[in-house]
């Protein structure tokens, strides 16, 4: 069972920031991802985007992907299995 939390932000604050609710969710998702507090999957879910769309925004914003040595090793192993390396 998912529990949903509602965050109330006064309309005048959104208006002052010249941002709508969807954009705010995207900004929050980008910020939490860049801080390492959300995985890319959860961040794109929060932003309401596909993985491809979210990765595009990361690129536009110059936010580096979280890619560690273990992930690199898994990708190399996969490429070897596929005969591409």
C-alpha positions, 0 to 999 in steps of 0.5 A: 500500500502506497502512502501519499504525502501532500505538500501544500505550497501557496499559489503566490509562492509558485507565482512568484517563482514563475513555476507550475506544479509539474515544473516544481516536481521536476526541479525537486526530482533533479535536486534530490537526484543530484544530491544522491538522495534519489535514484534515477528511477525514483527521480524520474517517477517524481518528475512524471517523466520517462527515463529517456526524458529525465536523462535528457534534462540531466544532460541539459543541466549538466548533472552527471549520472550516478555511475559507479564502478560496480555498474561499469563492471556489470555493463562490461560483463554484459557487453562481453556476453553479447560479444560486443567487447 
